[in-house]
Amino acid sequence: MLQNPLSVVLSLVVGLVLFVLVLFLAWLCTRWLGGYYRARGAQGGSIRVLERTVIGPDRTLMVVRVGERVLLLGVTPQNISLVGELSPDAYPEEGGPEPLLGTTDFSAALQDAVKRWIPGKKQEEHGNKDE
């Protein structure tokens, strides 16, 4: 009942080749599916992430264009909050002469949103300038 050693080695090699073939096909399939969904998401979406910055562990600020509006969102794993609305002029539509992400300074946009978000912030600043 002993098998031929050549038969054992041959079955081992065939099994290994089949295993590598399955891994290769899985890799090809994931690359194809990733490209397919990436292309679909970029085509007709009306929501675009214009800029993002990490402000802490699992905490991000995002500038997002939704239709004609530009929003500043605070994002955590549990929540997405509207921090404020930014001027759409600071983030022109794609296809303009300047690159989209380099058109405005993020810190200036954040300060602008905080001024709009915190009531009385503008009055305090103007009051301090008059003194």
Phi and psi in radians as a Rosetta constraint file:
Dihedral C 1 N 2 CA 2 C 2 CIRCULARHARMONIC -1.311 0.35
Dihedral N 2 CA 2 C 2 N 3 CIRCULARHARMONIC 2.444 0.35
Dihedral C 2 N 3 CA 3 C 3 CIRCULARHARMONIC -1.565 0.35
Dihedral N 3 CA 3 C 3 N 4 CIRCULARHARMONIC 2.739 0.35
Dihedral C 3 N 4 CA 4 C 4 CIRCULARHARMONIC -1.162 0.35
Dihedral N 4 CA 4 C 4 N 5 CIRCULARHARMONIC 2.306 0.35
Dihedral C 4 N 5 CA 5 C 5 CIRCULARHARMONIC -1.037 0.35
Dihedral N 5 CA 5 C 5 N 6 CIRCULARHARMONIC -0.569 0.35
Dihedral C 5 N 6 CA 6 C 6 CIRCULARHARMONIC -1.146 0.35
Dihedral N 6 CA 6 C 6 N 7 CIRCULARHARMONIC -0.638 0.35
Dihedral C 6 N 7 CA 7 C 7 CIRCULARHARMONIC -1.153 0.35
Dihedral N 7 CA 7 C 7 N 8 CIRCULARHARMONIC -0.693 0.35
Dihedral C 7 N 8 CA 8 C 8 CIRCULARHARMONIC -1.151 0.35
Dihedral N 8 CA 8 C 8 N 9 CIRCULARHARMONIC -0.794 0.35
Dihedral C 8 N 9 CA 9 C 9 CIRCULARHARMONIC -1.130 0.35
Dihedral N 9 CA 9 C 9 N 10 CIRCULARHARMONIC -0.738 0.35
Dihedral C 9 N 10 CA 10 C 10 CIRCULARHARMONIC -1.103 0.35
Dihedral N 10 CA 10 C 10 N 11 CIRCULARHARMONIC -0.758 0.35
Dihedral C 10 N 11 CA 11 C 11 CIRCULARHARMONIC -1.167 0.35
Dihedral N 11 CA 11 C 11 N 12 CIRCULARHARMONIC -0.599 0.35
Dihedral C 11 N 12 CA 12 C 12 CIRCULARHARMONIC -1.148 0.35
Dihedral N 12 CA 12 C 12 N 13 CIRCULARHARMONIC -0.775 0.35
Dihedral C 12 N 13 CA 13 C 13 CIRCULARHARMONIC -1.136 0.35
Dihedral N 13 CA 13 C 13 N 14 CIRCULARHARMONIC -0.757 0.35
Dihedral C 13 N 14 CA 14 C 14 CIRCULARHARMONIC -1.086 0.35
Dihedral N 14 CA 14 C 14 N 15 CIRCULARHARMONIC -0.755 0.35
Dihedral C 14 N 15 CA 15 C 15 CIRCULARHARMONIC -1.087 0.35
Dihedral N 15 CA 15 C 15 N 16 CIRCULARHARMONIC -0.728 0.35
Dihedral C 15 N 16 CA 16 C 16 CIRCULARHARMONIC -1.141 0.35
Dihedral N 16 CA 16 C 16 N 17 CIRCULARHARMONIC -0.726 0.35
Dihedral C 16 N 17 CA 17 C 17 CIRCULARHARMONIC -1.117 0.35
Dihedral N 17 CA 17 C 17 N 18 CIRCULARHARMONIC -0.740 0.35
Dihedral C 17 N 18 CA 18 C 18 CIRCULARHARMONIC -1.107 0.35
Dihedral N 18 CA 18 C 18 N 19 CIRCULARHARMONIC -0.691 0.35
Dihedral C 18 N 19 CA 19 C 19 CIRCULARHARMONIC -1.095 0.35
Dihedral N 19 CA 19 C 19 N 20 CIRCULARHARMONIC -0.806 0.35
Dihedral C 19 N 20 CA 20 C 20 CIRCULARHARMONIC -1.122 0.35
Dihedral N 20 CA 20 C 20 N 21 CIRCULARHARMONIC -0.679 0.35
Dihedral C 20 N 21 CA 21 C 21 CIRCULARHARMONIC -1.099 0.35
Dihedral N 21 CA 21 C 21 N 22 CIRCULARHARMONIC -0.750 0.35
Dihedral C 21 N 22 CA 22 C 22 CIRCULARHARMONIC -1.109 0.35
Dihedral N 22 CA 22 C 22 N 23 CIRCULARHARMONIC -0.748 0.35
Dihedral C 22 N 23 CA 23 C 23 CIRCULARHARMONIC -1.081 0.35
Dihedral N 23 CA 23 C 23 N 24 CIRCULARHARMONIC -0.742 0.35
Dihedral C 23 N 24 CA 24 C 24 CIRCULARHARMONIC -1.116 0.35
Dihedral N 24 CA 24 C 24 N 25 CIRCULARHARMONIC -0.753 0.35
Dihedral C 24 N 25 CA 25 C 25 CIRCULARHARMONIC -1.149 0.35
Dihedral N 25 CA 25 C 25 N 26 CIRCULARHARMONIC -0.648 0.35
Dihedral C 25 N 26 CA 26 C 26 CIRCULARHARMONIC -1.128 0.35
Dihedral N 26 CA 26 C 26 N 27 CIRCULARHARMONIC -0.721 0.35
Dihedral C 26 N 27 CA 27 C 27 CIRCULARHARMONIC -1.091 0.35
Dihedral N 27 CA 27 C 27 N 28 CIRCULARHARMONIC -0.801 0.35
Dihedral C 27 N 28 CA 28 C 28 CIRCULARHARMONIC -1.060 0.35
Dihedral N 28 CA 28 C 28 N 29 CIRCULARHARMONIC -0.730 0.35
Dihedral C 28 N 29 CA 29 C 29 CIRCULARHARMONIC -1.125 0.35
Dihedral N 29 CA 29 C 29 N 30 CIRCULARHARMONIC -0.754 0.35
Dihedral C 29 N 30 CA 30 C 30 CIRCULARHARMONIC -1.165 0.35
Dihedral N 30 CA 30 C 30 N 31 CIRCULARHARMONIC -0.649 0.35
Dihedral C 30 N 31 CA 31 C 31 CIRCULARHARMONIC -1.126 0.35
Dihedral N 31 CA 31 C 31 N 32 CIRCULARHARMONIC -0.753 0.35
Dihedral C 31 N 32 CA 32 C 32 CIRCULARHARMONIC -1.140 0.35
Dihedral N 32 CA 32 C 32 N 33 CIRCULARHARMONIC -0.821 0.35
Dihedral C 32 N 33 CA 33 C 33 CIRCULARHARMONIC -1.119 0.35
Dihedral N 33 CA 33 C 33 N 34 CIRCULARHARMONIC -0.702 0.35
Dihedral C 33 N 34 CA 34 C 34 CIRCULARHARMONIC -1.068 0.35
Dihedral N 34 CA 34 C 34 N 35 CIRCULARHARMONIC -0.786 0.35
Dihedral C 34 N 35 CA 35 C 35 CIRCULARHARMONIC -1.139 0.35
Dihedral N 35 CA 35 C 35 N 36 CIRCULARHARMONIC -0.664 0.35
Dihedral C 35 N 36 CA 36 C 36 CIRCULARHARMONIC -1.106 0.35
Dihedral N 36 CA 36 C 36 N 37 CIRCULARHARMONIC -0.854 0.35
Dihedral C 36 N 37 CA 37 C 37 CIRCULARHARMONIC -1.262 0.35
Dihedral N 37 CA 37 C 37 N 38 CIRCULARHARMONIC -0.577 0.35
Dihedral C 37 N 38 CA 38 C 38 CIRCULARHARMONIC -1.128 0.35
Dihedral N 38 CA 38 C 38 N 39 CIRCULARHARMONIC -0.754 0.35
Dihedral C 38 N 39 CA 39 C 39 CIRCULARHARMONIC -1.172 0.35
Dihedral N 39 CA 39 C 39 N 40 CIRCULARHARMONIC -0.693 0.35
Dihedral C 39 N 40 CA 40 C 40 CIRCULARHARMONIC -1.155 0.35
Dihedral N 40 CA 40 C 40 N 41 CIRCULARHARMONIC -0.693 0.35
Dihedral C 40 N 41 CA 41 C 41 CIRCULARHARMONIC -1.208 0.35
Dihedral N 41 CA 41 C 41 N 42 CIRCULARHARMONIC -0.524 0.35
Dihedral C 41 N 42 CA 42 C 42 CIRCULARHARMONIC -1.455 0.35
Dihedral N 42 CA 42 C 42 N 43 CIRCULARHARMONIC -0.284 0.35
Dihedral C 42 N 43 CA 43 C 43 CIRCULARHARMONIC -1.339 0.35
Dihedral N 43 CA 43 C 43 N 44 CIRCULARHARMONIC -1.164 0.35
Dihedral C 43 N 44 CA 44 C 44 CIRCULARHARMONIC -1.939 0.35
Dihedral N 44 CA 44 C 44 N 45 CIRCULARHARMONIC 0.270 0.35
Dihedral C 44 N 45 CA 45 C 45 CIRCULARHARMONIC -1.283 0.35
Dihedral N 45 CA 45 C 45 N 46 CIRCULARHARMONIC 2.452 0.35
Dihedral C 45 N 46 CA 46 C 46 CIRCULARHARMONIC -1.687 0.35
Dihedral N 46 CA 46 C 46 N 47 CIRCULARHARMONIC 0.003 0.35
Dihedral C 46 N 47 CA 47 C 47 CIRCULARHARMONIC -1.984 0.35
Dihedral N 47 CA 47 C 47 N 48 CIRCULARHARMONIC 2.208 0.35
Dihedral C 47 N 48 CA 48 C 48 CIRCULARHARMONIC -2.324 0.35
Dihedral N 48 CA 48 C 48 N 49 CIRCULARHARMONIC 2.345 0.35
Dihedral C 48 N 49 CA 49 C 49 CIRCULARHARMONIC -1.475 0.35
Dihedral N 49 CA 49 C 49 N 50 CIRCULARHARMONIC 2.034 0.35
Dihedral C 49 N 50 CA 50 C 50 CIRCULARHARMONIC -1.552 0.35
Dihedral N 50 CA 50 C 50 N 51 CIRCULARHARMONIC -0.636 0.35
Dihedral C 50 N 51 CA 51 C 51 CIRCULARHARMONIC -2.767 0.35
Dihedral N 51 CA 51 C 51 N 52 CIRCULARHARMONIC 2.642 0.35
Dihedral C 51 N 52 CA 52 C 52 CIRCULARHARMONIC -2.587 0.35
Dihedral N 52 CA 52 C 52 N 53 CIRCULARHARMONIC 2.607 0.35
Dihedral C 52 N 53 CA 53 C 53 CIRCULARHARMONIC -2.529 0.35
Dihedral N 53 CA 53 C 53 N 54 CIRCULARHARMONIC 2.449 0.35
Dihedral C 53 N 54 CA 54 C 54 CIRCULARHARMONIC -1.504 0.35
Dihedral N 54 CA 54 C 54 N 55 CIRCULARHARMONIC 2.244 0.35
Dihedral C 54 N 55 CA 55 C 55 CIRCULARHARMONIC -1.966 0.35
Dihedral N 55 CA 55 C 55 N 56 CIRCULARHARMONIC -0.036 0.35
Dihedral C 55 N 56 CA 56 C 56 CIRCULARHARMONIC 3.060 0.35
Dihedral N 56 CA 56 C 56 N 57 CIRCULARHARMONIC 3.129 0.35
Dihedral C 56 N 57 CA 57 C 57 CIRCULARHARMONIC -1.074 0.35
Dihedral N 57 CA 57 C 57 N 58 CIRCULARHARMONIC 2.114 0.35
Dihedral C 57 N 58 CA 58 C 58 CIRCULARHARMONIC 1.047 0.35
Dihedral N 58 CA 58 C 58 N 59 CIRCULARHARMONIC 0.472 0.35
Dihedral C 58 N 59 CA 59 C 59 CIRCULARHARMONIC -2.292 0.35
Dihedral N 59 CA 59 C 59 N 60 CIRCULARHARMONIC 2.225 0.35
Dihedral C 59 N 60 CA 60 C 60 CIRCULARHARMONIC -2.395 0.35
Dihedral N 60 CA 60 C 60 N 61 CIRCULARHARMONIC 2.512 0.35
Dihedral C 60 N 61 CA 61 C 61 CIRCULARHARMONIC -1.825 0.35
Dihedral N 61 CA 61 C 61 N 62 CIRCULARHARMONIC 2.339 0.35
Dihedral C 61 N 62 CA 62 C 62 CIRCULARHARMONIC -2.241 0.35
Dihedral N 62 CA 62 C 62 N 63 CIRCULARHARMONIC 2.405 0.35
Dihedral C 62 N 63 CA 63 C 63 CIRCULARHARMONIC -1.754 0.35
Dihedral N 63 CA 63 C 63 N 64 CIRCULARHARMONIC 2.112 0.35
Dihedral C 63 N 64 CA 64 C 64 CIRCULARHARMONIC -2.213 0.35
Dihedral N 64 CA 64 C 64 N 65 CIRCULARHARMONIC 2.354 0.35
Dihedral C 64 N 65 CA 65 C 65 CIRCULARHARMONIC -1.712 0.35
Dihedral N 65 CA 65 C 65 N 66 CIRCULARHARMONIC 2.171 0.35
Dihedral C 65 N 66 CA 66 C 66 CIRCULARHARMONIC -2.149 0.35
Dihedral N 66 CA 66 C 66 N 67 CIRCULARHARMONIC 1.778 0.35
Dihedral C 66 N 67 CA 67 C 67 CIRCULARHARMONIC 1.141 0.35
Dihedral N 67 CA 67 C 67 N 68 CIRCULARHARMONIC -2.072 0.35
Dihedral C 67 N 68 CA 68 C 68 CIRCULARHARMONIC -1.668 0.35
Dihedral N 68 CA 68 C 68 N 69 CIRCULARHARMONIC -0.134 0.35
Dihedral C 68 N 69 CA 69 C 69 CIRCULARHARMONIC -1.635 0.35
Dihedral N 69 CA 69 C 69 N 70 CIRCULARHARMONIC 2.598 0.35
Dihedral C 69 N 70 CA 70 C 70 CIRCULARHARMONIC -2.105 0.35
Dihedral N 70 CA 70 C 70 N 71 CIRCULARHARMONIC 2.101 0.35
Dihedral C 70 N 71 CA 71 C 71 CIRCULARHARMONIC -2.034 0.35
Dihedral N 71 CA 71 C 71 N 72 CIRCULARHARMONIC 2.556 0.35
Dihedral C 71 N 72 CA 72 C 72 CIRCULARHARMONIC -1.815 0.35
Dihedral N 72 CA 72 C 72 N 73 CIRCULARHARMONIC 2.080 0.35
Dihedral C 72 N 73 CA 73 C 73 CIRCULARHARMONIC -2.016 0.35
Dihedral N 73 CA 73 C 73 N 74 CIRCULARHARMONIC 2.461 0.35
Dihedral C 73 N 74 CA 74 C 74 CIRCULARHARMONIC -1.716 0.35
Dihedral N 74 CA 74 C 74 N 75 CIRCULARHARMONIC 2.205 0.35
Dihedral C 74 N 75 CA 75 C 75 CIRCULARHARMONIC -2.132 0.35
Dihedral N 75 CA 75 C 75 N 76 CIRCULARHARMONIC 2.218 0.35
Dihedral C 75 N 76 CA 76 C 76 CIRCULARHARMONIC -2.217 0.35
Dihedral N 76 CA 76 C 76 N 77 CIRCULARHARMONIC 2.987 0.35
Dihedral C 76 N 77 CA 77 C 77 CIRCULARHARMONIC -1.073 0.35
Dihedral N 77 CA 77 C 77 N 78 CIRCULARHARMONIC -0.465 0.35
Dihedral C 77 N 78 CA 78 C 78 CIRCULARHARMONIC -1.735 0.35
Dihedral N 78 CA 78 C 78 N 79 CIRCULARHARMONIC -0.279 0.35
Dihedral C 78 N 79 CA 79 C 79 CIRCULARHARMONIC -2.685 0.35
Dihedral N 79 CA 79 C 79 N 80 CIRCULARHARMONIC 2.629 0.35
Dihedral C 79 N 80 CA 80 C 80 CIRCULARHARMONIC -2.184 0.35
Dihedral N 80 CA 80 C 80 N 81 CIRCULARHARMONIC 2.112 0.35
Dihedral C 80 N 81 CA 81 C 81 CIRCULARHARMONIC -2.090 0.35
Dihedral N 81 CA 81 C 81 N 82 CIRCULARHARMONIC 2.489 0.35
Dihedral C 81 N 82 CA 82 C 82 CIRCULARHARMONIC -1.399 0.35
Dihedral N 82 CA 82 C 82 N 83 CIRCULARHARMONIC 2.048 0.35
Dihedral C 82 N 83 CA 83 C 83 CIRCULARHARMONIC -1.497 0.35
Dihedral N 83 CA 83 C 83 N 84 CIRCULARHARMONIC -0.749 0.35
Dihedral C 83 N 84 CA 84 C 84 CIRCULARHARMONIC -3.102 0.35
Dihedral N 84 CA 84 C 84 N 85 CIRCULARHARMONIC 3.028 0.35
Dihedral C 84 N 85 CA 85 C 85 CIRCULARHARMONIC -1.894 0.35
Dihedral N 85 CA 85 C 85 N 86 CIRCULARHARMONIC 2.337 0.35
Dihedral C 85 N 86 CA 86 C 86 CIRCULARHARMONIC -1.790 0.35
Dihedral N 86 CA 86 C 86 N 87 CIRCULARHARMONIC 2.890 0.35
Dihedral C 86 N 87 CA 87 C 87 CIRCULARHARMONIC -1.261 0.35
Dihedral N 87 CA 87 C 87 N 88 CIRCULARHARMONIC 2.198 0.35
Dihedral C 87 N 88 CA 88 C 88 CIRCULARHARMONIC -1.110 0.35
Dihedral N 88 CA 88 C 88 N 89 CIRCULARHARMONIC -0.397 0.35
Dihedral C 88 N 89 CA 89 C 89 CIRCULARHARMONIC -1.148 0.35
Dihedral N 89 CA 89 C 89 N 90 CIRCULARHARMONIC -0.462 0.35
Dihedral C 89 N 90 CA 90 C 90 CIRCULARHARMONIC -1.283 0.35
Dihedral N 90 CA 90 C 90 N 91 CIRCULARHARMONIC -0.319 0.35
Dihedral C 90 N 91 CA 91 C 91 CIRCULARHARMONIC -2.257 0.35
Dihedral N 91 CA 91 C 91 N 92 CIRCULARHARMONIC 1.475 0.35
Dihedral C 91 N 92 CA 92 C 92 CIRCULARHARMONIC -1.149 0.35
Dihedral N 92 CA 92 C 92 N 93 CIRCULARHARMONIC 2.788 0.35
Dihedral C 92 N 93 CA 93 C 93 CIRCULARHARMONIC -1.039 0.35
Dihedral N 93 CA 93 C 93 N 94 CIRCULARHARMONIC 2.761 0.35
Dihedral C 93 N 94 CA 94 C 94 CIRCULARHARMONIC -1.079 0.35
Dihedral N 94 CA 94 C 94 N 95 CIRCULARHARMONIC 2.676 0.35
Dihedral C 94 N 95 CA 95 C 95 CIRCULARHARMONIC 1.603 0.35
Dihedral N 95 CA 95 C 95 N 96 CIRCULARHARMONIC 0.015 0.35
Dihedral C 95 N 96 CA 96 C 96 CIRCULARHARMONIC -1.304 0.35
Dihedral N 96 CA 96 C 96 N 97 CIRCULARHARMONIC 3.073 0.35
Dihedral C 96 N 97 CA 97 C 97 CIRCULARHARMONIC -1.199 0.35
Dihedral N 97 CA 97 C 97 N 98 CIRCULARHARMONIC -0.470 0.35
Dihedral C 97 N 98 CA 98 C 98 CIRCULARHARMONIC -1.787 0.35
Dihedral N 98 CA 98 C 98 N 99 CIRCULARHARMONIC 2.670 0.35
Dihedral C 98 N 99 CA 99 C 99 CIRCULARHARMONIC -1.123 0.35
Dihedral N 99 CA 99 C 99 N 100 CIRCULARHARMONIC 2.550 0.35
Dihedral C 99 N 100 CA 100 C 100 CIRCULARHARMONIC -1.093 0.35
Dihedral N 100 CA 100 C 100 N 101 CIRCULARHARMONIC -0.790 0.35
Dihedral C 100 N 101 CA 101 C 101 CIRCULARHARMONIC -1.341 0.35
Dihedral N 101 CA 101 C 101 N 102 CIRCULARHARMONIC -0.335 0.35
Dihedral C 101 N 102 CA 102 C 102 CIRCULARHARMONIC -1.687 0.35
Dihedral N 102 CA 102 C 102 N 103 CIRCULARHARMONIC 0.216 0.35
Dihedral C 102 N 103 CA 103 C 103 CIRCULARHARMONIC -1.472 0.35
Dihedral N 103 CA 103 C 103 N 104 CIRCULARHARMONIC -0.402 0.35
Dihedral C 103 N 104 CA 104 C 104 CIRCULARHARMONIC -2.502 0.35
Dihedral N 104 CA 104 C 104 N 105 CIRCULARHARMONIC 2.669 0.35
Dihedral C 104 N 105 CA 105 C 105 CIRCULARHARMONIC -1.408 0.35
Dihedral N 105 CA 105 C 105 N 106 CIRCULARHARMONIC 2.226 0.35
Dihedral C 105 N 106 CA 106 C 106 CIRCULARHARMONIC -1.103 0.35
Dihedral N 106 CA 106 C 106 N 107 CIRCULARHARMONIC -0.678 0.35
Dihedral C 106 N 107 CA 107 C 107 CIRCULARHARMONIC -1.130 0.35
Dihedral N 107 CA 107 C 107 N 108 CIRCULARHARMONIC -0.638 0.35
Dihedral C 107 N 108 CA 108 C 108 CIRCULARHARMONIC -1.161 0.35
Dihedral N 108 CA 108 C 108 N 109 CIRCULARHARMONIC -0.702 0.35
Dihedral C 108 N 109 CA 109 C 109 CIRCULARHARMONIC -1.135 0.35
Dihedral N 109 CA 109 C 109 N 110 CIRCULARHARMONIC -0.688 0.35
Dihedral C 109 N 110 CA 110 C 110 CIRCULARHARMONIC -1.139 0.35
Dihedral N 110 CA 110 C 110 N 111 CIRCULARHARMONIC -0.774 0.35
Dihedral C 110 N 111 CA 111 C 111 CIRCULARHARMONIC -1.080 0.35
Dihedral N 111 CA 111 C 111 N 112 CIRCULARHARMONIC -0.707 0.35
Dihedral C 111 N 112 CA 112 C 112 CIRCULARHARMONIC -1.074 0.35
Dihedral N 112 CA 112 C 112 N 113 CIRCULARHARMONIC -0.758 0.35
Dihedral C 112 N 113 CA 113 C 113 CIRCULARHARMONIC -1.172 0.35
Dihedral N 113 CA 113 C 113 N 114 CIRCULARHARMONIC -0.687 0.35
Dihedral C 113 N 114 CA 114 C 114 CIRCULARHARMONIC -1.150 0.35
Dihedral N 114 CA 114 C 114 N 115 CIRCULARHARMONIC -0.676 0.35
Dihedral C 114 N 115 CA 115 C 115 CIRCULARHARMONIC -1.064 0.35
Dihedral N 115 CA 115 C 115 N 116 CIRCULARHARMONIC -0.677 0.35
Dihedral C 115 N 116 CA 116 C 116 CIRCULARHARMONIC -1.329 0.35
Dihedral N 116 CA 116 C 116 N 117 CIRCULARHARMONIC -0.507 0.35
Dihedral C 116 N 117 CA 117 C 117 CIRCULARHARMONIC -1.407 0.35
Dihedral N 117 CA 117 C 117 N 118 CIRCULARHARMONIC -0.674 0.35
Dihedral C 117 N 118 CA 118 C 118 CIRCULARHARMONIC -1.617 0.35
Dihedral N 118 CA 118 C 118 N 119 CIRCULARHARMONIC 2.000 0.35
Dihedral C 118 N 119 CA 119 C 119 CIRCULARHARMONIC -1.143 0.35
Dihedral N 119 CA 119 C 119 N 120 CIRCULARHARMONIC 2.440 0.35
Dihedral C 119 N 120 CA 120 C 120 CIRCULARHARMONIC 1.494 0.35
Dihedral N 120 CA 120 C 120 N 121 CIRCULARHARMONIC -0.144 0.35
Dihedral C 120 N 121 CA 121 C 121 CIRCULARHARMONIC -1.098 0.35
Dihedral N 121 CA 121 C 121 N 122 CIRCULARHARMONIC -0.728 0.35
Dihedral C 121 N 122 CA 122 C 122 CIRCULARHARMONIC -1.189 0.35
Dihedral N 122 CA 122 C 122 N 123 CIRCULARHARMONIC -0.682 0.35
Dihedral C 122 N 123 CA 123 C 123 CIRCULARHARMONIC -1.133 0.35
Dihedral N 123 CA 123 C 123 N 124 CIRCULARHARMONIC -0.706 0.35
Dihedral C 123 N 124 CA 124 C 124 CIRCULARHARMONIC -1.082 0.35
Dihedral N 124 CA 124 C 124 N 125 CIRCULARHARMONIC -0.761 0.35
Dihedral C 124 N 125 CA 125 C 125 CIRCULARHARMONIC -1.137 0.35
Dihedral N 125 CA 125 C 125 N 126 CIRCULARHARMONIC -0.750 0.35
Dihedral C 125 N 126 CA 126 C 126 CIRCULARHARMONIC -1.196 0.35
Dihedral N 126 CA 126 C 126 N 127 CIRCULARHARMONIC -0.599 0.35
Dihedral C 126 N 127 CA 127 C 127 CIRCULARHARMONIC -1.160 0.35
Dihedral N 127 CA 127 C 127 N 128 CIRCULARHARMONIC -0.680 0.35
Dihedral C 127 N 128 CA 128 C 128 CIRCULARHARMONIC -1.203 0.35
Dihedral N 128 CA 128 C 128 N 129 CIRCULARHARMONIC -0.541 0.35
Dihedral C 128 N 129 CA 129 C 129 CIRCULARHARMONIC -1.264 0.35
Dihedral N 129 CA 129 C 129 N 130 CIRCULARHARMONIC -0.551 0.35
Dihedral C 129 N 130 CA 130 C 130 CIRCULARHARMONIC -1.294 0.35
Dihedral N 130 CA 130 C 130 N 131 CIRCULARHARMONIC -0.464 0.35
